[in-house]
């Protein structure tokens, strides 16, 4: 009887470890962080969700999500730009609605039909399409951008609302786009693997009847592994200006510690130069 109970507990633990909303990145999708080292607790919101972003039975990146503000805190991924198309659909996270729902991200309509629920029930746990329908001066800003992924599945997986923040349109189409496209391409020359963490600092304004927070800042940090050395570069931008500021990793961690106000922040493994 005891043996049967132990088997049941083990099976339960294995199931939890492979679900999409997980108990920790380290045990479920550590591959998106250099040396499997995730940011420390200084970024954690009051009501977090750790999501291994799963699409078509495969993990594509990792997101720490703020269930209260309905925006991601950060998304972590490996920079590997390549061919493929942008998604025509937008996805949500079924397991934020109910942990027994299926693991792959899905469209709202598909979830409504499969589980016989209303859009409002989906929106209780996360942002939905309706929240972003009437934006003025703001875009659907990807933290893990489709342009940094390769292949349709990986690019489409970035089109989930758990990876999206309301981003200033001028910034998104201007200096931030230049950073994502040009600077990243230049900086990664000679890198064998580049680990990226891109995040959003909660602001004081909201969209959609105060359902979704508008970040005050957008930031991104990269740790690159070459054949001989480790290299890092980081940027931060106020979300109401078309301006990107370059910092060292140490400077960004100090700045984020001040902005989040939750203690000292460490983003990467100690091998990534500060």
N, C-alpha and C positions, 0 to 999 in steps of 0.2 A: 504493500500500500504506500509506504514511504517512497519507494522507488518510482512508483507511478506519479506521485505528487511532484517529485523532483523533475521528472521528465516533462510534466505539464508546465512547471515554472520555467524550465530551460526553453521550451517551445515558445512560451510567451515572450521571453527575453529576446530570442532570435527574431520574432515577428516585429517587436518594437524597434530593433536595430535596423530593420530594413524598411520601415515606413518612411513617408516623406516628411511629415512633421515629427522631428526626432528629439531625443533628450539631450544630445550633444553632437556637434560636428565631428569631434575627435573620434567618436566611435562609429559614425555613420558615413560621413563623406569628407574625410580629412585630406583627400587628394587635391582640394582646391586651395590649400594653405601650405606655405613653404614649411617643410619638415613637420607637417601636420599640426603646426602651432597656430591656434586661433587668437584673435584679439582677446584681451582680458575683459573682466567684468565691468570695466569703466564705461563701456558703451551700452550695457544692458538696460533696457527700459523696464518699467514696473511690470508690464505684462507682455513678456517676450514670447516669440515662437521661433524655434530653430527649424529652418526648412531646407532640406536637400532637394533642390528644384528638379523634379522628376518629370520627364516627358517621354512617352513611348518606351517606357520600361528602362530608362537610363537617366542617371544623374548628369546634369549639365553645369550647374554652379550651385552656390550655397547662399542663403539669405537669412539674416537675422531680422525678424519682422516685429513691428510694434503693433500689437493688437488693439491698443486704445486709440492711437493716432492714425491708424490705417495707412501707414507708410513703412517702407523698409528702413531699418537703421543702416544696414550695409549689405552689399552683395559681394561675394568673393568668387573669383574665377581665374582660369588660366587664359592668358592672351594668346589666341591662335586664329587670327583672321584668315578667312578663306572664302571660296565661292558658296553661293546659296542665295535663296530669296527671303525677303521679309515676309512675316506672317500676315495674312489677311484677317485672322481671328485674334481675339484677346481672351486670355485664360484667367481662371481663378483657382484657388487651392481648396480642393474638396475636404481635406482633413482639418482645415481650420473651421469648417462648418460642423463637422462631426468626425471624430477620430476613427470611426468605423467605415467611413466612406473610402472610395478607392484612392490609390496613391498618386496616380498621374494627374498633373494639372489638366483642366478641362474647361470647356466653354460654359457660360452660365446656363444657356439653353439646354445643353446636354445634361447638366446636373439637375436642373429643374424637372426635366422629363423623367430622368432615371429614378430620382428620389422623391418625386411628387412634392416639391417644396416651392415656395414663392421667392422672387428675387430679393425681397426684404430679409428673408432668412439667410441668404448668402451674404448680404451686406452687413449683417450684424457682426461678422467676424473679420471683414476685410473690405477694401475698396472694390467697387464694381463699375461696370461701364457707365452707368448713369451718372456717377460722381464726376466723370471727366468729359461729359458730353457738351457742356456749355462753358468751356474755359475761355477766359479773356486775358490775353497777355501771358498765358501759361501754356506749356506743352506737356505731353506725357513723356517725362524724362526717364530714360532707362538708366539704372545704376550699372547693370551688366549689359552693355550695348550689343545689339545684334551684329554690328560691324566688327566686333572683336571675337566672333565665333566663326566656325567653319561647318558648312553643311546645313541643309534645311532644318533638321531636327534641333540642332543646337541654337540656330538663329531664332527659330520659332519659339523655343523655350523661354527666350528673354521677354516675350510678349505676355507676361503674366502681371497682374496688378500688384502682386507682392514684390515686384521688381521695379515699380514705377513710382515716381514722385511728381508733384506739380512743379515744373521747372520753368523759370523765366524764359519766354520764347526767344528773346534777343540773345540771351546767353546760350541757350540750347543750339541755336542756329549759327552762333557766332564763335566766340572764343573757346567755349567748351567743345564744340564740334571740331575746331582746329586742333585742340589738344587730343581728342579721341582719335582723329584721323592722321594728322601730320606728326605731332610731337611723339605720340606713342610709336609710330612707325620708325621714326628716327632713333628714339631712345633704345628700342629693342634690337637694333643692329648688333649682331654678335652674341645675343642671348640664346641660350639653349632652351630655357624655360623662364617665363615671366609670370609671376603671381600678382594679381591685382585685387585690391579691396577698395570699393567705391561706396561712399556713404553720404548721408544727409543729416544735418543738424536740425532738430525741430525748431520751428519758428513760432511767431505769435499770431499768425493769421491762418485761416482755413478756407476751404471751398466746400460746396455742396452742403449748405446748412450746418457748417462746423463739423462735418463728418470726417474730412480728410485734411490733415495738417499740411501747410505750405512751408517747406524747410527755409531756414534763414541762410544756410550755407550748403554747398555741395563740395565734396572733397574726394580725392582719389590718391592712392598710394600704390606704388609698384616695387616689387623686389625681384631682381633679375639675376639669374644664375648663368654665368658664362663658363667657359672651360678653365678659367684661371681665377676669377674673382667674383664677388657678389657686388651688385650695384643697386641703388635705390633712387627713386625720384618721386616727388609728390606735388600736388597742387590743391588749392582751395579757392572757392569763388563765392562771393556773396550772391544770393539768389535774386537780387534786384539790380545787378549791374553786369554789363558785358565785359568782365575783366577776370582773368585767371592769374593767381599769384603763385609763384614757385617758392617752395620751402624745402628745407631738409626734413628727413623723417623725424628727427628729434624735435624740430620746431613745430611740425604738424601735431605730433603727439601732445606737446605742451599746449598748443592752441586748442586742440579738441578737449583736453582735460578741463580747460577753462570754460569752453562753450557748453559742454554737456554737464559739467558740475557734478560728476559722479565719482570723482577720484582720479588718480593718475591712470592714463591710458597707454597701453602698449599694443601696437597693431601687428607686428611681425616677430618672428623668431629673432633671437639676439644676433644671429649671424648676418642679418640684413643691416648694412651700415646705417648708423644714425647721422 
